[in-house]
Structures are given as C-alpha cells and as structure tokens.
C-alpha cells in the first residue's frame, strides 16, 4: 500500500489515473505526513470510534484514519475519484466509500446504521466555499457528532474562534461557539498541498458542547438576531435589527431591549458577546 503522505506516491497515482483537478470542488491534496499525523491526533480518533470523513480526495488522510479508527465512512462528491479510492484503500477492511454530496447525506442514519446511534467524529479537509454550510449543517441538524476536526482556510479558522471586538468576530464565530469549543491545532502552509492553494490553512477542532453555554428560549430567534447584527456590520445594532426582514420588533422595543442589557443605543453587534446576544433573545422572547 503506497503511503500517500509521500508526495512522490501522490503524483504517481494522479498521473496513472490521469486525474484532472476540479476547481468547482476546491481540490487540494495533502502531501505532508507531519500534518496528517497532527490531524489524527487532533481528532482523537481511537479504535472505538466511527469517523465520518468528508472529501477524502485520493484517500491520503483516509489511510491514516483507517489505521487509527474502528471504522471510516468516506463521503466523496467527485465520481472521478472513485477508481483511485478503490486502489488506494484496497486492503483497508474498515473503510466504506460513498460517492455522494455530504449536504444530501442523512448522517443521523449513518450513525444509527454504523454506530448504534452513538456520536461520531467528523474529519475533513474542506474547500473554502462549502466550509460554513457543512459545519452549520452538522450543528443545526443536531446530528450525533462528538467533534469536528477540519482543515479550513486560515482566516475561517480565525473567525471561528474570534471574540467580541476583533475584526474576525462575526456570525460564524458566534454560531460555532454556541455549539462547540474551538481550538486551532495546527497552521498549515500552502506547500503542504498539491496543487498549492493561494492561502494558508489551519486544522481546527470543534468539540461539541454537551449543552450550549447560553440558555435561550428560542434558538431560531437567537440566530436571527446574530445574522441581522452582522448583515450590515458598519451599522449600529439597533439599525441592523430594525432593517432586518426577519426581526419583527419595533425600533422602540429594540431600544428598550438594548437598554435592558445596559447597552448604549449606538452599540454595534460586534461588541456583544454570545451571552449578551442570548440575553437579548430571551428579552424579546418574553415580549
């Protein structure tokens, strides 16, 4: 079994199958064994775990996961990679490859079928354009997930763990932190991939909270407030909420809500912590 962490083996298999990289799938294959080992360590995968891998590519990380986990289900959207995966994963009895779009896969069903409904660990090397929909889909769908360890664009990883007042802080930061604890396990330069991306990447581990750190009566309202606050980032929070089609409170009610939290009328959304957004949501829920 050729170790795909070795760039020479990766190039050979790509050439042998005359594989063409697809821009629309954001394909960049890892070729650094140290980074692969860091991902495995960050994921905490053990021989008791079912790991769902999103976007296995040619199976590089999949080989490492198969050595660490009890079972790996690898979901790959590009049908052109199926013959390569058949070859690179031949001999790994604990790997199941599915040629599917992860956004259309019923992950709850997979957890039932392969893991008796117990929480699974998700590991992925995600293209930029689909990072947020996948991560939020896993959280908002209340899928049985213990942790998500993903390679993402560095700036996205920074946004996920940013706090109030920083330029990286936004709706994604709040959403991720509501559901999970974010920890950047490694920064990964472009030369660790074929082809080289234009930007740096990072491995981030999101460990799901047993219960969210703030208690809200209406989760949907909380996220409507957060989205409205950051949709027009330069506006005051009051104007952002007032201009949103999804917020039905009057300007007066919004002003009273801010005053109830001890916040000035000119405060911006980026100044509020998750706890404060939670308090605001609960205040509006009580109206």
C-alpha positions in Angstrom: 0.0 0.0 0.0 1.7 3.2 -1.2 1.8 5.8 1.6 0.1 8.9 0.0 1.7 11.2 2.6 4.7 10.9 0.4 4.4 13.5 -2.5 6.0 11.1 -5.0 3.3 8.5 -4.5 0.6 11.1 -4.7 1.9 12.4 -8.1 2.3 8.9 -9.4 -1.3 7.9 -8.7 -2.7 11.2 -10.1 -0.7 10.7 -13.3 -1.5 7.0 -13.5 -5.3 7.7 -13.4 -4.9 10.9 -15.5 -6.8 12.7 -12.8 -7.9 16.3 -13.5 -8.3 18.7 -10.6 -11.7 20.3 -10.5 -11.8 23.9 -9.4 -15.5 23.6 -8.5 -14.7 21.0 -5.8 -11.8 23.0 -4.4 -9.5 20.0 -4.6 -6.1 20.3 -2.8 -4.5 17.1 -1.7 -2.3 17.0 1.5 1.3 15.8 1.0 2.8 16.2 4.4 2.9 13.3 6.8 3.5 15.6 9.8 0.3 17.5 9.1 -1.6 14.2 8.6 -0.4 13.0 12.0 -1.4 16.3 13.6 -5.0 15.9 12.2 -5.2 12.3 13.5 -4.0 13.5 16.9 -6.4 16.5 17.0 -9.3 14.3 16.0 -8.7 12.0 18.9 -9.8 9.0 16.8 -9.4 5.7 18.5 -10.2 2.0 17.7 -13.6 2.5 19.3 -14.6 5.3 17.0 -16.7 5.7 13.8 -15.1 8.5 11.8 -17.0 10.3 9.0 -14.5 11.7 6.6 -15.8 14.4 4.2 -14.0 14.8 0.9 -11.3 12.0 1.1 -9.8 13.0 -2.3 -7.4 10.3 -3.3 -7.6 8.7 0.2 -4.4 10.2 1.8 -6.0 11.1 5.2 -8.3 8.1 4.9 -5.4 5.7 5.1 -4.2 7.4 8.3 -7.7 7.4 9.7 -8.2 3.7 8.9 -5.1 2.9 11.0 -6.5 4.9 14.0 -10.3 4.4 14.0 -12.6 1.4 14.3 -14.4 2.3 11.1 -14.2 5.1 8.5 -17.0 6.2 6.2 -15.6 8.5 3.5 -18.0 10.6 1.5 -16.6 11.9 -1.8 -18.7 14.0 -4.3 -16.3 13.6 -7.3 -17.1 10.3 -9.1 -13.8 10.6 -11.0 -12.0 9.8 -7.7 -13.8 6.5 -7.2 -11.4 4.3 -9.2 -8.4 6.0 -7.4 -10.0 5.4 -3.9 -10.7 1.8 -4.9 -7.0 1.4 -5.5 -5.5 3.4 -2.6 -7.9 2.0 0.0 -7.7 -1.6 -1.2 -6.8 -3.8 1.8 -8.5 -1.5 4.4 -11.4 -3.6 5.5 -12.7 -0.9 7.8 -13.3 1.8 5.2 -16.6 2.4 3.3 -16.5 4.9 0.4 -19.7 6.7 -0.6 -19.9 8.8 -3.8 -22.4 11.4 -2.5 -22.8 15.1 -1.8 -22.4 15.4 2.0 -25.1 18.0 2.2 -27.6 15.4 1.0 -26.4 12.5 3.2 -28.5 11.6 6.2 -25.8 11.5 8.8 -28.2 10.5 11.6 -29.0 7.4 9.6 -25.3 6.6 9.2 -24.7 6.9 12.9 -27.7 4.6 13.5 -26.5 2.0 11.0 -22.8 2.0 11.7 -22.5 3.3 15.3 -25.8 2.3 17.1 -26.8 6.0 17.1 -23.8 7.0 19.2 -22.0 10.3 18.5 -19.4 10.1 15.7 -16.3 12.0 15.0 -16.1 14.0 11.8 -12.8 14.7 10.0 -12.5 16.7 6.8 -10.2 18.8 4.5 -12.8 21.3 3.4 -12.8 23.6 0.4 -13.5 27.2 1.3 -16.8 27.7 -0.4 -18.5 24.8 1.5 -17.0 25.1 4.9 -19.7 27.0 6.6 -22.7 25.1 5.2 -21.2 21.8 6.1 -20.2 22.8 9.7 -23.5 24.6 10.4 -25.5 21.7 8.9 -23.8 19.3 11.3 -24.6 21.5 14.3 -28.0 22.9 13.4 -29.3 19.4 12.3 -28.5 18.2 15.8 -26.6 15.3 14.2 -25.0 12.9 16.8 -21.5 14.4 16.5 -18.8 14.4 19.2 -16.3 16.6 17.4 -15.4 18.0 14.0 -11.8 18.3 13.1 -11.3 20.2 9.8 -8.7 21.7 7.6 -10.0 25.1 6.5 -8.7 28.3 5.2 -6.7 30.0 8.0 -8.9 33.1 8.1 -12.0 30.9 8.5 -10.4 29.1 11.5 -9.5 32.5 13.0 -13.1 33.6 12.6 -14.4 30.5 14.3 -12.6 31.2 17.5 -12.6 35.1 17.5 -14.1 37.0 20.4 -16.1 40.3 20.6 -14.4 43.4 19.3 -12.0 41.8 16.9 -12.2 42.2 13.1 -12.6 38.4 12.7 -15.6 38.2 15.0 -18.9 37.7 13.3 -22.0 35.4 12.9 -19.8 32.3 12.2 -17.8 32.9 15.4 -21.0 33.1 17.5 -22.7 30.1 15.8 -19.6 27.9 16.2 -19.1 28.9 19.8 -22.8 28.4 20.7 -22.4 24.7 19.6 -18.8 23.9 20.3 -15.4 24.7 21.8 -13.0 25.8 19.0 -9.3 25.0 19.2 -6.7 25.6 16.4 -4.5 22.5 16.4 -2.1 23.5 13.6 -1.3 26.1 10.9 -0.6 24.6 7.5 1.3 26.5 4.8 0.4 26.2 1.1 3.4 24.0 0.2 1.8 21.1 2.1 -0.7 20.6 -0.7 -0.9 19.6 -4.4 -1.9 21.8 -6.1 -0.7 24.7 -3.8 -3.6 26.9 -2.6 -3.1 30.7 -2.7 -3.8 31.0 1.1 -2.7 29.4 4.3 -4.8 26.8 6.0 -5.4 25.6 9.6 -6.6 22.5 11.4 -9.3 23.4 13.8 -11.1 21.0 16.2 -14.6 21.8 17.3 -15.6 19.8 20.4 -19.4 19.9 20.7 -20.8 21.3 24.0 -23.0 18.8 25.9 -25.3 21.8 26.5 -24.9 25.2 24.9 -23.0 27.8 27.1 -26.1 30.1 27.0 -29.7 29.2 27.7 -32.1 30.6 25.2 -35.9 30.1 25.0 -35.8 30.4 21.2 -32.7 29.2 19.3 -34.0 30.4 15.9 -34.6 33.9 17.3 -31.0 34.0 18.7 -29.6 33.2 15.2 -31.9 35.7 13.5 -30.6 38.4 15.8 -27.0 37.4 15.2 -27.4 37.3 11.4 -29.2 40.7 11.4 -26.4 42.2 13.6 -23.7 41.3 11.2 -25.5 41.6 7.9 -24.8 45.3 7.9 -21.7 45.3 10.0 -21.0 49.0 9.9 -24.5 49.9 11.2 -25.5 50.1 14.8 -27.1 47.0 16.2 -30.3 48.9 16.6 -30.4 49.8 12.9 -29.3 46.4 11.9 -32.1 44.7 13.8 -34.6 47.4 12.6 -33.7 46.9 8.9 -34.0 43.1 9.0 -37.0 41.4 7.4 -36.6 38.6 9.9 -36.9 40.7 13.1 -40.5 41.9 13.8 -39.8 44.2 16.8 -40.3 48.0 16.6 -37.4 50.5 16.9 -38.8 51.4 20.4 -38.8 47.7 21.5 -35.2 47.2 20.2 -34.0 50.3 22.0 -35.7 49.1 25.2 -34.1 45.7 24.8 -30.6 47.2 24.5 -31.3 49.5 27.5 -32.4 46.4 29.5 -28.9 44.9 28.9 -27.3 48.3 29.9 -26.1 48.9 26.3 -26.0 52.3 24.6 -28.2 52.9 21.6 -25.2 53.3 19.3 -23.6 49.9 20.2 -22.6 47.7 17.3 -23.2 44.0 17.0 -19.5 43.2 17.1 -19.3 44.5 20.7 -21.8 41.9 22.1 -20.7 38.6 23.5 -22.6 35.3 22.9 -24.1 35.7 26.4 -25.4 39.2 25.6 -27.0 38.0 22.4 -28.6 35.2 24.4 -29.9 37.8 27.0 -31.3 39.9 24.1 -33.0 36.9 22.5 -34.6 35.9 25.9 -35.7 39.5 26.5 -37.5 39.6 23.1 -38.9 36.1 23.6 -40.7 37.5 26.8 -42.4 40.3 24.9 
